[in-house]
């Protein structure tokens, strides 16, 4: 039964070894695919980003130019509007002073004592004196007109007396007096009907015809009623204002080229700075009519005249009904703003060219440096650690290239150390595997030998029992027993030789177990050295991670400085972001290497645990071997005793008949000893089976260690150093 169980355990062990070998072979034939995927994403290059960033201040300049142009245009137009309106209003006030002066002159004539006495008939009883007063009166009228630079002509006509004029004389072509003829005119009727003291006219056809006055000699005329001493209207006073005075005011305005100005009388006469005869500028226009109908003393608005935009400015001259109007081209107001617009366009074009050129040069430098680094890192990522990155830049990229080169050198040194340690571990694992195979074969032989011994001991016990059962027939079979005693002596000698051979085999097995334990300790030491080296690798990875963190911190500082710089620093934000991405890529690569080292450390720990477990098993195997040696020594002792007893039986075979009781006791002792030997042989067989199982597991662990070392060797072979 036990033999059957041992064979089944052996079959299971061989099945496990075959499955392990098949899985390792399949793993070699079908390597695990790498989970690396390349995603191509649409992205904007740094060159384009920098150019776009440089376009931002250009856009700001454009916006600033547009805002400045609009603001300047609005302010300039507003200033010119205010200046033009103030200029026209000033002209209106000046005209008001002129007309007020003329009104005062008419009031002076009205209140003149001599004139009032004459036209009131104070001297009608004395014709000579009356004529003298008339002469004086006329001289005074001429003197007034001559002395005043504003007045062109003065005329006084009444129902009594002679008319007084400063220029010309009335033509007596009819029996009517000038007063009687004038009263019939529309002008006179308007003067009589109005509530105003004075009325202003641009034309007075009656006086022109009667006195021979030319319309071009005067600009506007005041006509009012004349009252006698009893405040009764008896005539009219007419005062002409020089046209040149009105035109001088227009000339002094210094209006822009293309402007028009007119002094417009209530009856629609337009007086400009040029000769008359031109087409009407204002009086036939709707905007002028609208301005005459509103209650505002002055105002302005933009109007279109023959497709051209003008600023129309008007002011009313007091209560005279006279208006001063002007048309100023709108293009005059925006001329200065147009200069700003043109200058802004030139500056924007220059700034755009400089920005594009600067962005192109900077982006070329940065893009070239990054492309060089990425190309070299791509080669290194594929396992070629013999590359060296070179750069001519003297900025942060130089420090970055130096750090990457240092990292590649450290990785190359790390791979070299790992390769050397892996070779040592591979040699040790091969030695352990070979020793475990020899130990397994020896254990199988020992197990077979112990099984044979057990079988012999069992047979011996059975023979002893038969001998004991036939003790009563001893006397009858003494002769045969004597013969059998010789055979037993030979069997005992053979058993003794077998036991000695077993002791020698077990002693060799003990020596090999000690050698295996020593090799196992060496393996543990090498694996622990490998574990220490992987810890050193972790330190190097930590340094790489710190370099990546410092680079990331540098990018963060660049972002902060760019934020402080405001709009001008936005271009460097992109550069800092690219540096940060490189740092994150380095950190991610270091993290992946750290994960690989972590896997190596885990495998190393498993190997250490397995080898240590093997060491414990070998130690238990040594203890079992010592117990086996002790058992064999006991067997040898008992076999020697058995041989002596057989000799004694052989020498005293003749006395057996007389010593049956003694013989019976001796046989009983032999039976007991045989049972003990059988039990001891069973224990030895159990120990041998355990030792065989331990050696089998040791062999499996050695094979697994060999496979793991080969995997590590394959991983290292991917790097070119």
C-alpha positions as CSV (number, residue, x, y, z in Angstrom):
1,X,0.0,0.0,0.0
2,X,2.8,2.4,1.0
3,X,4.7,1.5,-2.1
4,X,1.6,2.3,-4.2
5,X,1.3,5.8,-2.5
6,X,4.9,6.5,-3.1
7,X,4.6,5.7,-6.8
8,X,1.5,8.0,-7.1
9,X,3.3,10.9,-5.4
10,X,6.2,10.4,-7.8
11,X,3.8,10.4,-10.7
12,X,2.2,13.7,-9.5
13,X,5.6,15.3,-9.1
14,X,6.7,14.3,-12.6
15,X,3.3,15.6,-14.0
16,X,3.9,19.0,-12.3
17,X,7.4,19.2,-13.7
18,X,6.1,18.4,-17.2
19,X,3.4,21.1,-16.9
20,X,5.9,23.7,-15.6
21,X,8.3,22.9,-18.5
22,X,5.4,23.2,-21.0
23,X,4.3,26.6,-19.6
24,X,7.9,27.9,-19.7
25,X,8.2,26.7,-23.3
26,X,4.9,28.4,-24.3
27,X,6.0,31.6,-22.6
28,X,9.2,31.6,-24.6
29,X,7.5,30.8,-27.8
30,X,4.7,33.3,-27.3
31,X,6.0,36.3,-25.4
32,X,3.4,38.6,-23.7
33,X,2.6,41.5,-26.0
34,X,3.5,44.9,-24.7
35,X,0.7,47.3,-23.8
36,X,2.1,50.2,-25.6
37,X,-0.2,52.1,-27.9
38,X,0.7,55.1,-29.9
39,X,-2.1,57.6,-30.2
40,X,-1.8,60.2,-32.8
41,X,-3.6,63.3,-31.7
42,X,-4.1,66.5,-33.5
43,X,-2.0,69.2,-31.9
44,X,-0.6,72.6,-32.5
45,X,3.2,72.9,-32.7
46,X,5.1,75.2,-30.3
47,X,6.1,77.3,-33.3
48,X,2.5,78.0,-34.2
49,X,1.6,78.5,-30.5
50,X,4.4,81.1,-30.1
51,X,3.4,82.9,-33.3
52,X,-0.2,83.0,-32.1
53,X,0.9,84.2,-28.7
54,X,2.9,87.0,-30.3
55,X,-0.2,87.9,-32.3
56,X,-2.0,88.5,-29.1
57,X,-0.2,91.8,-28.3
58,X,-0.5,92.7,-32.0
59,X,-4.3,92.2,-31.7
60,X,-4.1,94.3,-28.6
61,X,-2.3,97.0,-30.5
62,X,-4.9,96.8,-33.2
63,X,-7.7,97.1,-30.7
64,X,-5.8,100.0,-29.0
65,X,-5.4,101.7,-32.3
66,X,-9.1,101.3,-33.2
67,X,-10.1,102.5,-29.7
68,X,-7.6,105.4,-29.8
69,X,-8.7,106.3,-33.3
70,X,-12.4,106.3,-32.3
71,X,-11.8,108.1,-29.1
72,X,-9.5,110.6,-30.7
73,X,-11.9,111.0,-33.6
74,X,-14.7,111.6,-31.2
75,X,-12.8,114.0,-29.1
76,X,-11.3,115.9,-32.1
77,X,-14.7,116.1,-33.8
78,X,-16.2,117.2,-30.5
79,X,-13.5,119.9,-30.0
80,X,-13.9,121.1,-33.5
81,X,-17.6,121.1,-33.2
82,X,-17.4,123.1,-30.0
83,X,-14.8,125.5,-31.5
84,X,-16.9,125.9,-34.7
85,X,-20.1,126.5,-32.7
86,X,-18.3,128.9,-30.4
87,X,-16.9,130.7,-33.4
88,X,-20.3,131.1,-35.1
89,X,-21.9,132.1,-31.8
90,X,-19.2,134.7,-31.3
91,X,-19.9,136.0,-34.8
92,X,-23.6,136.2,-33.9
93,X,-22.8,138.1,-30.8
94,X,-20.6,140.5,-32.8
95,X,-23.4,141.0,-35.3
96,X,-25.7,141.6,-32.4
97,X,-23.4,144.3,-31.1
98,X,-23.4,145.9,-34.6
99,X,-27.2,145.8,-34.9
100,X,-27.6,147.0,-31.3
101,X,-25.3,149.9,-32.2
102,X,-27.5,150.8,-35.2
103,X,-30.6,150.5,-33.0
104,X,-29.0,152.9,-30.5
105,X,-28.1,155.2,-33.4
106,X,-31.8,155.2,-34.5
107,X,-32.8,155.9,-30.9
108,X,-30.4,158.8,-30.8
109,X,-31.9,160.3,-33.9
110,X,-35.4,159.7,-32.5
111,X,-34.5,161.6,-29.3
112,X,-32.5,164.4,-30.9
113,X,-34.0,167.7,-29.8
114,X,-33.4,169.6,-33.0
115,X,-34.7,166.9,-35.2
116,X,-37.8,166.4,-33.0
117,X,-38.5,170.2,-32.9
118,X,-38.1,170.5,-36.6
119,X,-40.4,167.6,-37.5
120,X,-42.9,168.6,-34.8
121,X,-43.4,172.0,-36.6
122,X,-41.8,174.0,-33.8
123,X,-40.2,176.4,-36.4
124,X,-43.0,176.5,-38.9
125,X,-43.8,180.1,-38.1
126,X,-40.3,181.2,-38.9
127,X,-39.4,179.9,-42.3
128,X,-35.9,181.2,-42.3
129,X,-35.1,179.7,-39.0
130,X,-36.8,176.5,-40.0
131,X,-34.7,176.3,-43.1
132,X,-31.6,176.9,-41.1
133,X,-32.5,174.2,-38.7
134,X,-33.2,171.8,-41.6
135,X,-29.7,172.6,-42.9
136,X,-28.2,171.9,-39.5
137,X,-30.3,168.8,-39.2
138,X,-29.1,167.4,-42.5
139,X,-25.5,168.2,-41.6
140,X,-25.9,166.3,-38.4
141,X,-27.4,163.3,-40.2
142,X,-24.5,163.3,-42.7
143,X,-22.0,163.7,-39.8
144,X,-23.6,160.8,-38.0
145,X,-23.4,158.5,-41.0
146,X,-19.9,159.6,-41.8
147,X,-18.6,159.3,-38.2
148,X,-19.9,155.8,-37.7
149,X,-18.0,153.1,-39.6
150,X,-21.0,150.8,-39.4
151,X,-23.5,153.1,-41.0
152,X,-23.7,153.4,-44.7
153,X,-26.7,155.7,-45.1
154,X,-29.3,157.4,-42.9
155,X,-32.7,158.7,-44.0
156,X,-35.5,160.4,-42.1
157,X,-38.8,161.0,-43.8
158,X,-41.9,162.4,-42.1
159,X,-45.3,163.8,-42.9
160,X,-44.1,167.3,-42.0
161,X,-41.0,169.0,-43.3
162,X,-38.3,168.0,-45.6
163,X,-36.6,164.6,-45.6
164,X,-33.1,164.3,-44.3
165,X,-30.6,161.8,-45.8
166,X,-26.9,161.3,-45.6
167,X,-26.6,160.1,-49.2
168,X,-28.5,161.1,-52.3
169,X,-31.8,162.9,-52.5
170,X,-35.4,161.9,-53.2
171,X,-36.6,162.4,-56.7
172,X,-39.7,164.6,-56.9
173,X,-41.4,162.8,-59.7
174,X,-44.9,163.1,-58.4
175,X,-47.0,165.4,-56.2
176,X,-46.6,162.9,-53.3
177,X,-44.0,163.5,-50.7
178,X,-41.5,160.7,-50.0
179,X,-43.4,160.0,-46.8
180,X,-46.7,159.7,-48.6
181,X,-45.2,157.4,-51.2
182,X,-43.4,155.2,-48.7
183,X,-46.4,154.7,-46.5
184,X,-48.1,152.9,-49.4
185,X,-45.3,150.3,-49.6
186,X,-45.4,146.9,-47.9
187,X,-42.4,147.7,-45.8
188,X,-44.1,150.7,-44.3
189,X,-47.2,148.8,-43.6
190,X,-45.2,146.1,-41.8
191,X,-43.4,148.7,-39.7
192,X,-46.7,150.4,-38.8
193,X,-48.4,147.1,-38.0
194,X,-45.6,145.5,-35.9
195,X,-45.3,145.7,-32.2
196,X,-41.5,145.9,-32.4
197,X,-39.8,149.2,-32.4
198,X,-37.4,148.2,-35.1
199,X,-37.6,146.0,-38.2
200,X,-34.7,144.8,-40.2
201,X,-34.6,144.3,-44.0
202,X,-32.1,143.1,-46.4
203,X,-33.7,145.1,-49.2
204,X,-35.6,148.4,-49.4
205,X,-36.6,148.9,-53.0
206,X,-38.3,152.2,-52.3
207,X,-35.2,153.9,-50.9
208,X,-33.0,152.2,-53.6
209,X,-35.2,153.6,-56.3
210,X,-35.7,157.1,-54.7
211,X,-32.2,157.7,-53.5
212,X,-30.3,155.8,-56.2
213,X,-28.7,153.4,-53.6
214,X,-27.2,150.2,-54.9
215,X,-28.1,147.0,-53.1
216,X,-24.5,145.9,-52.9
217,X,-23.6,149.0,-50.9
218,X,-25.4,148.0,-47.8
219,X,-26.0,144.7,-46.1
220,X,-29.0,145.2,-43.9
221,X,-31.3,148.2,-43.0
222,X,-33.1,149.2,-39.9
223,X,-36.5,150.9,-40.4
224,X,-38.5,152.2,-37.5
225,X,-41.3,154.8,-37.0
226,X,-40.5,158.4,-36.0
227,X,-42.5,160.0,-33.3
228,X,-43.1,163.8,-32.7
229,X,-43.0,165.5,-29.3
230,X,-46.5,164.2,-28.6
231,X,-45.3,160.6,-29.2
232,X,-47.4,160.4,-32.4
233,X,-45.9,158.5,-35.3
234,X,-45.3,161.0,-38.1
235,X,-42.5,159.4,-40.2
236,X,-39.8,156.7,-40.6
237,X,-36.1,156.4,-39.8
238,X,-34.0,154.2,-42.1
239,X,-30.4,153.3,-41.4
240,X,-28.3,151.2,-43.7
241,X,-25.5,149.0,-42.4
242,X,-22.4,148.7,-44.5
243,X,-22.1,145.4,-46.2
244,X,-18.3,145.4,-45.8
245,X,-18.7,145.4,-42.0
246,X,-20.7,142.3,-42.2
247,X,-18.3,140.6,-44.6
248,X,-15.3,141.6,-42.5
249,X,-16.8,139.5,-39.7
250,X,-17.1,136.6,-42.0
251,X,-13.5,137.0,-43.2
252,X,-12.3,137.0,-39.6
253,X,-13.9,133.6,-38.8
254,X,-11.1,131.7,-40.7
255,X,-13.5,128.9,-41.6
256,X,-12.0,125.7,-43.1
257,X,-11.8,125.3,-46.8
258,X,-15.0,124.3,-48.4
259,X,-17.1,126.0,-45.6
260,X,-19.9,128.4,-46.2
261,X,-21.2,131.3,-44.0
262,X,-24.1,133.6,-44.5
263,X,-25.5,136.6,-42.7
264,X,-29.3,136.1,-43.4
265,X,-31.7,138.9,-43.0
266,X,-35.4,138.3,-42.0
267,X,-36.5,138.9,-45.5
268,X,-34.1,136.1,-46.8
269,X,-31.1,138.0,-48.1
270,X,-27.9,136.0,-47.7
271,X,-24.7,138.0,-47.3
272,X,-21.5,136.0,-47.7
273,X,-17.9,136.9,-48.0
274,X,-18.1,136.9,-51.8
275,X,-20.0,139.0,-54.3
276,X,-23.7,138.4,-54.6
277,X,-25.3,136.7,-57.5
278,X,-24.5,133.2,-56.3
279,X,-27.1,130.6,-55.6
280,X,-28.8,130.5,-52.3
281,X,-26.9,128.5,-49.6
282,X,-29.4,128.3,-46.8
283,X,-32.8,130.0,-47.2
284,X,-34.1,127.4,-49.6
285,X,-33.0,124.5,-47.5
286,X,-35.3,122.6,-45.1
287,X,-32.8,122.5,-42.3
288,X,-32.6,126.4,-42.4
289,X,-36.4,126.6,-42.4
290,X,-36.6,124.2,-39.4
291,X,-34.0,126.3,-37.5
292,X,-36.0,129.5,-38.0
293,X,-39.2,127.9,-36.7
294,X,-37.7,126.5,-33.4
295,X,-37.3,128.5,-30.2
296,X,-33.5,127.8,-29.8
297,X,-31.2,130.8,-30.0
298,X,-28.5,128.7,-31.6
299,X,-27.8,125.1,-32.5
300,X,-26.2,122.7,-34.9
301,X,-26.7,119.4,-36.7
302,X,-25.2,117.3,-39.5
303,X,-26.8,117.7,-42.9
304,X,-26.2,116.5,-46.4
305,X,-25.9,119.0,-49.2
306,X,-25.4,117.6,-52.7
307,X,-24.2,114.3,-51.2
308,X,-21.6,116.0,-49.0
309,X,-21.9,115.8,-45.2
310,X,-21.7,119.2,-43.4
311,X,-22.0,120.5,-39.9
312,X,-24.8,123.1,-40.0
313,X,-24.3,125.7,-37.3
314,X,-26.7,128.6,-36.7
315,X,-27.2,131.4,-34.2
316,X,-30.0,134.0,-34.0
317,X,-28.8,137.6,-33.6
318,X,-30.9,138.9,-30.7
319,X,-34.5,139.7,-31.4
320,X,-33.7,141.1,-34.8
321,X,-34.8,138.1,-36.8
322,X,-31.3,138.0,-38.3
323,X,-29.5,134.6,-38.4
324,X,-25.8,133.7,-38.8
325,X,-25.5,130.3,-40.5
326,X,-22.5,128.2,-41.5
327,X,-21.9,124.9,-43.3
328,X,-18.6,123.3,-42.4
329,X,-17.4,120.1,-44.1
330,X,-17.5,117.1,-41.8
331,X,-14.3,115.8,-43.4
332,X,-12.5,118.7,-41.8
333,X,-13.2,117.4,-38.3
334,X,-12.0,113.9,-39.0
335,X,-8.8,114.9,-40.8
336,X,-6.6,114.7,-37.6
337,X,-8.3,111.4,-36.7
338,X,-7.5,110.1,-40.1
339,X,-3.8,110.9,-39.5
340,X,-4.0,108.8,-36.3
341,X,-5.8,106.0,-38.2
342,X,-3.1,105.9,-40.8
343,X,-0.3,106.1,-38.2
344,X,-2.0,103.2,-36.3
345,X,-2.2,101.1,-39.4
346,X,1.5,101.6,-40.1
347,X,2.5,100.8,-36.5
348,X,0.3,97.7,-36.5
349,X,1.9,96.5,-39.7
350,X,5.4,97.0,-38.3
351,X,4.4,95.4,-35.0
352,X,2.9,92.4,-36.8
353,X,6.0,91.9,-38.9
354,X,8.3,92.1,-35.8
355,X,6.0,89.8,-33.8
356,X,5.9,87.2,-36.6
357,X,9.6,87.4,-37.1
358,X,10.4,87.2,-33.4
359,X,7.9,84.3,-32.9
360,X,9.4,82.4,-35.9
361,X,13.0,82.8,-34.7
362,X,12.2,81.8,-31.0
363,X,9.9,78.9,-32.0
364,X,12.5,77.6,-34.4
365,X,15.1,77.5,-31.6
366,X,12.8,75.9,-29.1
367,X,11.2,73.5,-31.5
368,X,14.5,72.3,-32.8
369,X,15.9,71.7,-29.3
370,X,12.8,69.8,-28.2
371,X,12.8,67.7,-31.4
372,X,16.4,66.8,-30.9
373,X,15.7,65.7,-27.3
374,X,12.6,63.8,-28.2
375,X,14.4,61.9,-31.1
376,X,17.2,60.9,-28.7
377,X,14.8,59.9,-25.9
378,X,12.9,57.8,-28.5
379,X,16.0,55.9,-29.3
380,X,16.8,55.4,-25.6
381,X,13.2,54.3,-25.0
382,X,13.7,51.5,-27.6
383,X,16.6,50.2,-25.4
384,X,19.7,51.9,-27.0
385,X,21.5,53.5,-24.0
386,X,24.6,54.4,-26.0
387,X,23.2,57.6,-27.3
388,X,24.3,61.1,-26.1
389,X,22.2,64.2,-26.5
390,X,24.1,67.3,-27.6
391,X,22.9,70.9,-27.8
392,X,24.4,74.3,-28.5
393,X,21.9,76.2,-26.4
394,X,23.0,77.8,-23.2
395,X,19.6,78.1,-21.4
396,X,17.4,75.7,-19.5
397,X,17.5,73.3,-22.4
398,X,21.3,72.8,-21.7
399,X,20.6,71.9,-18.1
400,X,17.8,69.5,-19.3
401,X,20.0,67.8,-21.8
402,X,22.7,67.4,-19.1
403,X,20.3,65.9,-16.7
404,X,18.9,63.5,-19.4
405,X,22.5,62.4,-20.3
406,X,23.3,61.8,-16.7
407,X,20.1,59.8,-16.3
408,X,21.0,57.6,-19.3
409,X,24.5,57.0,-18.0
410,X,23.1,55.9,-14.6
411,X,20.6,53.6,-16.3
412,X,23.4,52.1,-18.4
413,X,25.5,51.4,-15.3
414,X,22.4,50.0,-13.5
415,X,21.7,47.6,-16.4
416,X,25.4,46.5,-16.4
417,X,25.3,45.7,-12.7
418,X,22.0,43.9,-13.0
419,X,23.4,41.9,-15.9
420,X,26.5,40.8,-13.9
421,X,24.4,39.9,-10.9
422,X,21.9,38.0,-13.1
423,X,24.8,36.0,-14.6
424,X,25.9,35.0,-11.1
425,X,22.3,34.1,-10.1
426,X,21.9,32.1,-13.3
427,X,25.1,30.1,-12.5
428,X,24.0,29.5,-8.9
429,X,20.5,28.5,-10.0
430,X,22.0,26.0,-12.6
431,X,24.2,24.6,-9.8
432,X,21.3,24.3,-7.5
433,X,19.2,22.6,-10.2
434,X,22.0,20.1,-11.0
435,X,22.6,19.3,-7.3
436,X,18.9,18.9,-6.7
437,X,18.6,16.5,-9.6
438,X,21.5,14.4,-8.2
439,X,19.9,14.6,-4.8
440,X,16.6,13.5,-6.2
441,X,18.2,10.5,-7.9
442,X,20.1,9.5,-4.7
443,X,16.9,9.9,-2.7
444,X,15.1,7.6,-5.1
445,X,17.9,5.0,-4.7
446,X,17.8,5.3,-0.9
447,X,14.1,4.9,-0.9
448,X,14.3,1.7,-3.0
449,X,17.1,0.3,-0.7
450,X,15.1,1.1,2.4
451,X,12.0,-0.6,0.8
452,X,14.1,-3.7,0.2
453,X,15.4,-3.7,3.8
454,X,11.8,-3.3,5.0
455,X,10.8,-6.3,2.9
456,X,13.6,-8.4,4.3
457,X,12.8,-7.4,7.9
458,X,9.2,-8.3,7.4
459,X,10.2,-11.7,6.0
460,X,12.5,-12.1,9.0
461,X,9.7,-11.4,11.4
462,X,7.5,-13.9,9.7
463,X,10.2,-16.5,9.8
464,X,10.7,-15.8,13.5
465,X,7.0,-16.3,14.1
466,X,7.1,-19.6,12.3
467,X,10.1,-20.6,14.2
468,X,8.3,-19.8,17.5
469,X,5.2,-21.7,16.4
470,X,7.3,-24.7,15.6
471,X,9.4,-24.6,18.7
472,X,7.5,-27.7,20.0
473,X,8.7,-29.5,16.9
474,X,12.3,-28.4,17.4
475,X,13.5,-31.7,18.5
476,X,12.2,-33.4,15.4
477,X,13.6,-30.8,13.1
478,X,16.9,-30.0,14.8
479,X,18.9,-31.3,12.0
480,X,17.1,-29.1,9.5
481,X,17.4,-26.1,11.9
482,X,21.1,-26.8,12.1
483,X,21.3,-26.5,8.4
484,X,19.1,-23.5,8.3
485,X,21.3,-21.9,11.0
486,X,24.1,-21.9,8.5
487,X,21.9,-20.2,6.0
488,X,20.8,-17.7,8.6
489,X,24.4,-16.9,9.3
490,X,25.0,-16.2,5.6
491,X,21.8,-14.1,5.4
492,X,22.9,-12.2,8.5
493,X,26.3,-11.5,6.9
494,X,24.6,-10.3,3.7
495,X,22.2,-8.1,5.7
496,X,25.2,-6.7,7.5
497,X,26.9,-5.9,4.3
498,X,23.7,-4.3,3.0
499,X,23.4,-2.2,6.1
500,X,27.0,-1.1,5.8
501,X,26.4,-0.2,2.2
502,X,23.2,1.7,3.2
503,X,25.2,3.6,5.8
504,X,27.8,4.5,3.2
505,X,25.0,5.7,0.8
506,X,23.3,7.7,3.5
507,X,26.7,9.2,4.5
508,X,27.2,10.3,0.8
509,X,23.7,11.7,0.8
510,X,24.4,13.6,4.0
511,X,27.6,15.1,2.4
512,X,25.6,16.1,-0.7
513,X,22.9,17.6,1.5
514,X,25.5,19.7,3.2
515,X,26.9,20.7,-0.2
516,X,23.4,21.6,-1.3
517,X,22.9,23.6,1.9
518,X,26.2,25.5,1.2
519,X,25.1,26.2,-2.4
520,X,21.7,27.3,-1.1
521,X,23.4,29.7,1.3
522,X,25.5,31.1,-1.6
523,X,22.4,31.5,-3.6
524,X,20.7,33.3,-0.8
525,X,23.7,35.6,-0.5
526,X,23.7,36.3,-4.3
527,X,20.0,37.0,-4.3
528,X,20.3,39.3,-1.3
529,X,23.1,41.1,-3.2
530,X,20.7,41.4,-6.1
531,X,18.0,42.7,-3.8
532,X,20.5,45.4,-2.5
533,X,21.4,46.3,-6.1
534,X,17.7,46.7,-6.9
535,X,17.4,49.0,-3.8
536,X,20.3,51.0,-5.3
537,X,18.3,51.2,-8.5
538,X,15.4,52.5,-6.6
539,X,17.6,55.3,-5.2
540,X,18.7,56.2,-8.7
541,X,15.0,56.2,-9.8
542,X,14.3,58.5,-6.8
543,X,17.0,60.9,-8.0
544,X,15.5,60.8,-11.5
545,X,12.1,61.6,-10.0
546,X,13.6,64.4,-8.0
547,X,15.1,65.8,-11.2
548,X,11.7,65.6,-12.9
549,X,10.1,67.3,-9.9
550,X,12.7,70.1,-10.0
551,X,12.1,70.5,-13.7
552,X,8.3,70.7,-13.0
553,X,9.0,73.2,-10.3
554,X,11.1,75.2,-12.8
555,X,8.1,75.2,-15.2
556,X,5.8,76.3,-12.4
557,X,8.2,79.2,-11.6
558,X,8.2,80.1,-15.3
559,X,4.4,80.1,-15.3
560,X,4.4,82.4,-12.2
561,X,6.9,84.8,-13.8
562,X,4.9,84.8,-17.0
563,X,1.8,85.6,-15.1
564,X,3.6,88.5,-13.4
565,X,4.7,89.7,-16.8
566,X,1.1,89.9,-17.9
567,X,0.2,89.8,-21.6
568,X,3.8,90.1,-22.7
569,X,4.6,86.9,-20.9
570,X,1.9,84.6,-22.3
571,X,4.3,83.2,-24.9
572,X,6.6,81.9,-22.1
573,X,3.6,80.2,-20.5
574,X,3.5,77.8,-23.4
575,X,7.3,77.1,-23.2
576,X,6.9,76.5,-19.4
577,X,4.0,74.1,-20.1
578,X,6.1,72.2,-22.6
579,X,8.9,71.9,-20.1
580,X,6.4,70.7,-17.5
581,X,5.2,68.0,-20.0
582,X,8.8,66.9,-20.6
583,X,9.3,66.7,-16.8
584,X,6.0,64.7,-16.4
585,X,7.2,62.4,-19.2
586,X,10.5,61.8,-17.4
587,X,8.7,61.2,-14.2
588,X,6.4,58.7,-15.9
589,X,9.3,56.9,-17.4
590,X,11.1,56.8,-14.1
591,X,7.8,55.5,-12.5
592,X,7.7,52.7,-15.1
593,X,11.4,51.8,-14.4
594,X,10.5,51.8,-10.7
595,X,7.6,49.4,-11.4
596,X,10.0,47.1,-13.3
597,X,12.5,47.2,-10.4
598,X,9.6,46.6,-8.0
599,X,8.7,43.5,-10.0
600,X,12.3,42.3,-9.9
601,X,12.4,43.0,-6.1
602,X,9.2,41.0,-5.7
603,X,10.6,38.1,-7.8
604,X,13.8,38.3,-5.8
605,X,11.9,38.2,-2.5
606,X,10.0,35.2,-3.7
607,X,13.2,33.5,-4.8
608,X,14.8,34.3,-1.4
609,X,11.8,32.9,0.4
610,X,11.8,29.8,-1.8
611,X,15.6,29.2,-1.3
612,X,15.2,29.7,2.5
613,X,12.3,27.2,2.5
614,X,14.7,24.9,0.6
615,X,17.3,25.5,3.3
616,X,14.7,24.5,6.0
617,X,13.8,21.4,4.0
618,X,17.5,20.5,3.6
619,X,18.0,21.0,7.3
620,X,15.1,18.6,8.0
621,X,16.6,16.3,5.4
622,X,19.9,16.3,7.3
623,X,18.1,15.5,10.5
624,X,16.3,12.7,8.8
625,X,19.6,11.4,7.4
626,X,21.1,11.4,10.9
627,X,18.1,9.5,12.2
628,X,18.4,7.1,9.3
629,X,22.1,6.5,10.1
630,X,21.2,5.9,13.7
631,X,18.6,3.4,12.6
632,X,21.1,1.7,10.3
633,X,23.6,1.5,13.2
634,X,20.9,-0.1,15.3
635,X,20.1,-2.5,12.6
636,X,23.8,-3.3,12.2
637,X,24.0,-3.9,16.0
638,X,21.1,-6.2,16.0
639,X,22.3,-8.0,12.9
640,X,25.7,-8.5,14.6
641,X,23.9,-9.8,17.7
642,X,21.8,-12.0,15.4
643,X,24.9,-13.4,13.9
644,X,26.4,-14.1,17.3
645,X,23.2,-15.7,18.3
646,X,23.1,-17.8,15.2
647,X,26.7,-18.8,15.9
648,X,25.7,-19.7,19.4
649,X,22.8,-21.7,18.1
650,X,25.0,-23.4,15.6
651,X,27.6,-24.3,18.4
652,X,25.0,-25.3,20.8
653,X,22.6,-27.0,18.4
654,X,23.2,-30.2,20.1
655,X,22.1,-28.9,23.4
656,X,18.9,-27.4,22.1
657,X,16.9,-30.4,23.0
658,X,17.9,-29.9,26.6
659,X,17.5,-26.1,26.5
660,X,14.1,-25.8,24.8
661,X,13.0,-23.2,27.3
662,X,16.1,-21.1,26.8
663,X,15.7,-21.5,23.0
664,X,12.1,-20.5,23.2
665,X,12.9,-17.4,25.1
666,X,15.7,-16.6,22.7
667,X,13.3,-17.0,19.8
668,X,10.8,-14.8,21.5
669,X,13.5,-12.1,21.9
670,X,14.4,-12.5,18.3
671,X,10.7,-12.0,17.4
672,X,10.5,-8.8,19.4
673,X,13.7,-7.5,17.9
674,X,12.4,-8.3,14.4
675,X,9.2,-6.4,15.2
676,X,11.2,-3.4,16.4
677,X,13.4,-3.7,13.2
678,X,10.2,-3.7,11.1
679,X,8.9,-0.6,12.9
680,X,12.2,1.2,12.5
681,X,12.4,0.3,8.8
682,X,8.9,1.7,8.3
683,X,10.0,5.0,10.0
684,X,13.1,5.1,7.8
685,X,10.9,4.6,4.7
686,X,8.6,7.4,5.8
687,X,11.6,9.7,6.4
688,X,13.0,8.7,3.0
689,X,9.7,9.6,1.3
690,X,9.6,13.0,3.0
691,X,13.2,13.5,1.9
692,X,12.2,12.6,-1.6
693,X,9.3,15.0,-1.5
694,X,11.6,17.8,-0.2
695,X,14.2,17.1,-2.9
696,X,11.4,17.2,-5.5
697,X,10.2,20.6,-4.3
698,X,13.8,21.8,-4.2
699,X,14.2,20.8,-7.8
700,X,11.0,22.6,-8.7
701,X,12.1,25.7,-6.9
702,X,15.5,25.5,-8.7
703,X,13.7,25.2,-12.1
704,X,11.4,28.1,-11.3
705,X,14.4,30.2,-10.2
706,X,16.2,29.3,-13.4
707,X,13.1,30.5,-15.4
708,X,12.8,33.8,-13.5
709,X,16.5,34.4,-14.1
710,X,16.1,33.8,-17.8
711,X,13.2,36.2,-17.8
712,X,15.4,38.8,-16.1
713,X,18.1,38.1,-18.7
714,X,15.6,38.6,-21.5
715,X,14.4,41.9,-20.0
716,X,18.0,43.1,-19.7
717,X,18.9,42.0,-23.2
718,X,16.4,44.6,-24.5
719,X,18.9,47.4,-23.5
720,X,21.9,48.2,-25.7
721,X,24.7,49.4,-23.5
